[in-house]
């Protein structure tokens, strides 16, 4: 705004200034030039207009400038905040805590630091960070507290709603503690911009927002998936908001058909992952000002693309992961402003229109559709294209998989140049490629290259080491048939490389060493040999180092315990490393996963592991560690998975002497060691994560490592592979951090009874206590473990009956109580009707329909042997031999047994090796059940009539 205050109107101008709440801020020189002032952190300015000193000029968001008209001092002023609004803002501040972890923006800061009292009262709020005042009235009209580390709830009585002059309100990227958006938001009738995104609001969206008829931009997106729009739905919410230009409701739970009122001013409609279903109304494509349409992740939303007009303003069309189908219309080329086309994961088919070359595409993702790509020569006309994703599309026969001569031929005759496009982002995963596309050799600006799960054989060509040396940040070649590098350098040449994935190939020879810029390096599941190079210790920025399932050998370099302050994942399992585990784990390290399983590591478990405060998975199974139970691990309050299986641990499992005691532990595997004593009742009592599944566990994301380097943010999701014995079978678990809950204490020397504390673990899915020395009965409280899928109590000394309560376990798929001393009727009903005879074998006192023994047979009295002879006419009903016959039988039985044992001893001594090879049991789940046979056979010496058959079948095992 330009005004004039000449000498003749000096007093009038001055009076106008006095009537407003102005504050003198700064004075300029006598020539009236060079005014500059600050507002809310933004720099404004007041400059001379023309050559006359008496002129003054308003710059937006700046103070007023006045002159005395006679060449005297000039000044510019800014409005003072109204006292009641200052008080309201300070009261609003008091409702929140400062929490640095709640804002994700790297530029976030505590804006409320400048909000304070000064000189006995509130300082001018118009100068506070994030506060915008009207230039003429001094009222607060804008509040931008985005990314301000705010934590707390906004209540309906909040002083915020007294700021009735607000036009712009931005509270994005904070944490409002899952509180609801108050209905009182509707008091702010002058609002034109409302942004509550990324702020952990929950509950229903108040329909009262529809009263804010002046809204131009509404953003309620990304609120943790718990914010919802209830009936009557989107149309009702928006029906009065006819001036809207931007609607952002990403991840708001709408779960309805998409019905919009006619909002002709709409330029941006973003409804990502809202649960929309039904048919998409094609009329939305024809909104005259529509520039951005984002429907990503509405899996049940169907539709097709209509014909497009030349007048369309559409710039970004994002339909990924919806149920859109059909062919792309040729008129898509009429979208002359189109720069983003994201159609991955839909059901489109047919050819890709060559008319796309008339657009301004920079980003093109056609992945996972049924397109016939054809030759794709038109691709080279898209001179602005920098990102191309064609995952899941067969590229055989296209220009992208052509050899060098066709690539060069394709560039001839291009309108602008004969050079190939310079891409920044390329993804050709699962595209049936059999070699590296040769056009890559011309790329010198690539940042991301992904060729995952193709059929590329042989060595990585030498020219690949020369592409994009200064720009490449992500290189993923996982899941091919690569054997190595044609020319492997000491250190790979890409100076900015942040992620390198060479896993699931056939790499041989020494381990490739990435540059020191690396954040994530995976070379697992190859055939890499040799020792780890000392250069691995130079990777001080690495987040995740995954080298499992190779043939690496030697000592684990001691530096791997502390060489990187950022290391979160260290997986060296399935190799041939030997010697001790690295000893020095520094305090403050970020390790979340340590995987040393399946090596030949020995010695003791280093107590410095207690410094890994963030550790979630510790797996050192299948090694040669000889130590007592590491009760000091109880200090690791984040620990979820502990696997010590198949080592040489010994002694009692003692409860950790800590306050928290492994409350998050959900998987513990101690099997195949030499632990002894009673089961750890107190320790079991502390496993709170096995007792119930809270909201956090239900919604917990897959474990990932998130990192950012240069211009790219990247989430690396990973699933740790671990082997456990479940349902009698060694099972490989690829997602152990999902909500699987299991306990395996089998094949130890535990004794005593089954503790009652196990009955509190209500979400337990696996319980394996087999092959121990447990005694007493099977407790009925195990029937309360309603999620139990596998219960293995075999090879113990359990007695009594099988509780009928176990039939309540409707998910129970595996049950084994064999080789115990159980008696009575086997329960019937539900899952127990599916278990076979071998679930109960070698429990001679059990009976029932599941077994071959009828309970009536066990209850019948034993027959009395008659010593009277049987007459020739068969008058004696006894079926047993006479006394004389018994004498003859016993003589034969005794001499036969003596001779048989002598011959057996002679044979097993003379042909010992053959005997062992022929009759020794294989090492399976039942490898130790021979002990039970031997015990049973010794008992049978006391009951020869009933146990003769058992003795003969098991005597070989006892002899061995």
C-alpha positions, 0 to 999 in steps of 0.5 A, a space after each residue: 500500500 502506498 500513501 502520502 503524508 505531505 507537509 500540509 497534512 502533517 497533523 492529520 497523518 500524525 493523528 492517524 498514527 496516534 489512534 492505532 497501537 503503533 510502536 516506534 521501532 527504528 529511525 532512518 537517516 535524513 534522506 529517508 532511505 534504507 528502511 528495514 525491519 523485522 516481523 516474526 522472524 521474516 525480513 520486511 522493508 520500507 523503501 523510498 518511492 520516487 525522489 520525494 522524501 515525504 512519500 512512504 510505502 507499505 511493504 507486506 508484513 512490515 511496519 508503517 513509515 511516517 515522515 514529518 514532511 519537512 526533511 526531519 527524522 522519519 520512522 517506521 512502526 509496527 502494531 502492538 499486540 492486544 493485551 488480551 490476545 497476548 494473555 491468551 497466547 501465554 495461557 496456550 503456551 502453558 498447556 504444553 511441554 517441550 519434547 524434542 522427539 515429537 517433531 520430525 522436521 530437521 529445521 524444527 525449533 522451540 518457537 514458544 521460547 520467545 513467548 514470555 512476560 517482560 517488564 511486569 507484563 507480556 511483551 509485544 506478541 506481534 514480535 513472537 516467533 510464529 505470531 502474525 498480526 494484522 498491520 492495521 489493527 494489531 490483532 493476531 491473524 496468523 499462528 504458525 507453530 508447526 514443528 515446534 516440539 509441542 506435546 500436550 492436549 488441546 482442550 475445548 476450553 483452550 484459550 486458542 479459541 478466543 483468538 477470533 481474528 485468526 485467519 491462518 492456523 498451522 499446528 502441524 508436526 507436533 504431538 497433541 497426545 491423541 486428543 480429539 480436535 475440539 468442536 470449538 475450532 468452529 469459533 474461528 470463523 475467519 480461518 482461511 488456512 487450517 493445518 493440523 497434519 502430523 500432530 497425533 490427533 485422534 477420534 472423529 473429525 468434528 463436523 463443525 469444521 463445515 462452518 468455516 466457510 472461508 477455508 481455502 486450505 484444509 490439511 488434517 493428514 497423517 495423524 497416526 491413522 486414528 483420525 476418522 471421518 464419521 457419517 454422513 461423510 466427506 460430502 457433509 464435511 465439505 458442503 459449505 466449504 465451497 471456496 476450498 482450493 486444497 484438501 489434504 486428508 491423507 490417512 484419515 479413516 473415511 471408509 466410504 464411497 467418494 462423494 464430493 460436493 461441486 467445488 469448482 475452485 479445487 486445485 489439490 485433492 489428496 486422499 491417500 490411504 483413506 479406506 475409500 471404496 466403490 467407483 471413483 467419479 470421473 467428473 473429478 478429473 474434469 474439475 477446471 482448476 484441478 492440478 493435483 489428484 492423489 488417491 494412493 493406497 485406497 485398495 478397494 477404490 475402482 475406476 478408470 481414466 476418462 478422456 482428457 481435454 487440452 484445457 486440463 490443468 492436471 500436473 500430478 496424477 497419483 493412483 498407485 495401489 488402487 483398483 483402477 483398471 483398463 487401458 490408458 487413453 491416448 488423450 493422456 497426451 493432452 495433459 500438457 502440464 503433467 509432470 508426475 504419473 504414479 500408477 504402480 500396483 493397479 490393474 492397468 493393461 494394454 500398450 503405453 500410449 506414445 502420446 505421453 511424449 507430449 507431456 512434461 513428465 519428470 516422474 513416471 511409475 508404471 510398476 506392477 501393472 499388465 502393460 505391454 511396454 513395446 519398444 518404448 522409443 518414445 521414452 527418449 522424447 521425455 527430455 524432462 524425465 528424471 525418475 522412471 520406475 517399471 518394476 514387475 514389467 517384462 522389459 525384454 524387447 524394449 529399448 531399455 534392455 537393448 544392447 549397445 548398437 540398438 541404444 545408439 541407433 535409438 538416439 539418431 534423429 531425436 529432435 533436440 539432441 542425440 544424447 540419452 536421457 540423464 536419469 536420477 532415479 531408476 527402478 527395474 525390479 523383477 523385469 526379467 532382465 538377463 544382463 545390465 541394461 547398456 544404456 546405464 553406461 551413459 548415465 552420470 547423474 544417477 542417485 538411485 539404481 535398483 535392479 532387484 530380483 532379475 536374472 542377471 548372471 555372471 560378473 558385474 561389468 567393469 563399466 558399471 564402476 564408472 557410472 555416476 561416481 559422484 552422484 550414486 547414493 543407492 545401489 540395490 542388486 539383490 536377488 540376481 545370479 551375480 558372481 562378482 566384479 569383473 574388476 573389483 577395486 579395493 574400495 568401491 568407487 561411488 563417493 556418496 553411496 549410502 545403501 549397497 545391497 548385494 544380498 541373495 546372489 552368488 558372490 564369491 571371493 573376498 568381500 567388496 568394501 563400500 566407501 566410508 559414506 555407506 549407511 546400509 550394507 548388505 551382502 548376506 546369502 552369498 558365497 563370500 570367503 576369507 577374513 573380514 578386511 580391516 577396512 570394514 572398520 573404516 565404515 564409521 557412518 554405517 547404520 546396518 551391516 548384514 553379512 550373514 550366511 556366507 563362508 567368512 572365517 577368522 576372528 570377528 574384528 574387535 572394532 565391530 563392537 564400537 567402530 560406528 556410533 550410528 550402528 543399529 544392525 550387526 548380523 554376522 550369522 551363518 558364517 565360520 567365525 571363531 574365537 571370542 565375541 568382541 568385548 568392548 561395547 561402549 555406552 551410548 551405542 545404538 545397536 538394536 540387533 546383534 546376530 552372531 548365530 551359527 558360527 564357532 564362537 567360544 568363550 564367555 558372553 561379554 558383559 559390556 553387552 549390557 551397555 547396548 541399551 537399545 538392543 531388541 534382538 540378541 541371537 548367539 545361537 548355535 555357537 560354543 559359548 560356555 558361560 552361566 546365564 547372563 542375568 545382567 541382560 535384565 538391564 536391557 529394557 528394550 530387549 524383545 528376542 533372546 536366543 541362546 540355543 545350542 551353546 554350552 550355557 550351564 547352571 540356574 537361570 536366575 532372575 535379573 536384579 534390576 527394576 525393569 527385568 526384561 518387560 518387553 521380552 517376547 521370544 526367549 530360546 534357551 534350548 539345548 544347553 545345560 541349564 539346571 534347577 527350577 524354572 525361573 518363576 520370578 523371571 517369568 513373572 516379569 515378561 509383561 509383553 507375553 501377558 497382553 497385547 496393547 495398542 502399541 503392539 497391535 499397531 507396531 510397525 515392521 522394524 526398520 532403520 531410517 536414515 537420510 543422506 543428502 537429498 534422499 530420505 530412506 527407510 530400510 525395513 528388515 526381517 531378521 531370520 531366526 530358527 526355532 523348534 515349533 510344532 516338533 519341527 525346526 522352523 525358520 522365522 523371517 519376521 521374528 519382530 512381528 507379534 509372535 510370542 514364544 518360549 523354548 526351554 527344551 533339552 536342558 536339565 530343568 527340574 521341579 514343577 511347571 510354575 504358575 507364573 506361566 499361566 499369566 502369559 496369555 498371548 503365548 503362542 509356543 511353549 516348549 519344555 520338552 526333554 528336561 527333568 520336570 515332575 509333578 502334574 500338568 497344571 490346569 492353568 495352561 488351559 487359560 493360554 488361549 493363544 497357544 498354538 504349540 505345547 511340547 512337554 515330552 520327555 519329562 517325569 510328569 505324572 497324573 492326568 491330562 487336564 480337561 481344561 486343555 481342550 479350551 485351547 482352540 488354536 492348539 495345532 501341536 501337542 506332545 506329552 510322550 515319554 512321561 508317566 501320565 495316566 487316565 483318560 485322554 481328553 476329547 473335544 476341539 483340537 484334541 480330536 486331531 492329535 495322533 497316537 504319537 502325541 501320547 506314546 510311552 505313557 502306559 497309564 493313558 487310555 482313550 479313543 486317541 490311543 489303541 488302549 481302551 480304558 476298560 482294559 486298564 481297569 479290569 483286574 489282572 487274571 489269576 494264574 491257575 496251577 491245576 492241569 487242564 483235562 483232556 476234555 477242556 473242563 478247566 477254563 483257564 487260558 494259562 499254562 499249568 505249573 509244570 508247563 510254566 517250569 518248562 517255559 521259564 527254563 527255556 526263557 531263562 536259558 534263551 535270554 542268557 544265551 541271547 544276551 551273551 551273543 548280543 554282547 559278543 556281536 556288539 563288541 566285535 562289530 561295534 562300528 557297524 552296530 552303531 551305524 545301523 541302530 543309532 538313532 539320527 539326531 532329530 527332535 526325538 534324539 534324546 528319547 532313548 533315555 526314556 526307553 532305557 528307563 522304561 526297559 529297566 522298569 520292565 525287568 520287574 514286569 516281564 509279562 506285560 513288558 516283554 515286547 517293550 524290552 525286546 524292542 528297546 534292549 538294543 538302545 540300552 546296550 548301546 
